[in-house]
Amino acid sequence: MASPYSSPYSSPYASPPGPSRGKQPSLSQLRAFAAVAEHLHFRDAAAAIGMSQPALSGAVSALEEALGVQLLERTTRKVLLSPAGERLAVRTRAVLDAVSELMEEAAAAQAPFTGVLRLGVIPTVAPYLLPTVLRLVHRRYPDLDLQVHEEQTSSLLEGLTAGRLDLLLLAVPLGVPGVTELPLFDEDFVLVTPEGHPLAGRDDIPREALKELRLLLLDEGHCLRDQALDICREAGRTGGAEVTTTAAGLATLVQLVAGGLGVTLLPRTAVTVETARNTALWTGLFAEPAPSRRIALAMRTGAARHAEFAELAEELRGAMRGLPVRVLGAGS
């Protein structure tokens, strides 16, 4: 039987063979050598990594053959590292540490709601829903690194399909191939008027009233502008809404209304934030069925984190029940 200290080249003066072509060191061989380098004793090294002593010796010999260098100087009484073994022991430990870190990272990636989540949000949603989203994330998912990007719909969709963003919070339907929508809620639109306007304070405004109103809109590119125009067309308005003044955001839009330049439509979630600061602003509610919009999460179809995003959508539905919206079921 071969001694556990035997070497593939018995003479201490013999040149070791060159690296074996086509052979790569295995992790098992590297672990065996690292254990021997640490303990300088085959029995202790074998016990430390749960390997039999003959298997350990064979693994180290196979590593020497694969690398083409002698790693150990074996005698019947002790084991020493060769000069090459001293150098390669450091490299071996670095490789094993890197593999360990790789496995830890893979395990972390399998855990839901950890790591980075890049969330894109449209400007007509971000100021009004993000407080609810952030409270939920901090409370339920403390290990999630949420990064928020506020952009218009076209930019968000480009970022999602290109992989720059992971998940979107925006108005739907999108009708974009390769994008799956997870509906959250529907919310009505409210008519915002200046004080003294004939429709101020009413709760039964017919949609047809939009045919004659001077409607103020957001700039081109905002989905809310397109939704407002669609509502006007559905109300029977021909020729489109008169657009002589536009705004980049809802805060500016309502100030234009307060100044008497016209009226506008706001989603219900934005009303309190945008009108409470100015007593010159009044609101009116539409008769049922009121014009509305649908808000959803959107992700790439077949995304690796599909189950995670579906769970987040369900949690968001629960968190948004206190808002002036109609929360939807998962299959809506």
Beta strands, then each sheet from edge to edge (+ up, - down):
strand 1: 72-74
strand 2: 79-81
strand 3: 115-121
strand 4: 144-150
strand 5: 167-172
strand 6: 179-194
strand 7: 217-218
strand 8: 246-247
strand 9: 264-267
strand 10: 281-284
strand 11: 292-300
strand 12: 326-327
sheet 1: 1+ 2-
sheet 2: 4+ 3+ 5+ 11- 6+ 9-
sheet 3: 4+ 3+ 5+ 11- 6+ 10-
sheet 4: 4+ 3+ 5+ 11- 6+ 12-
sheet 5: 7+ 8+
end
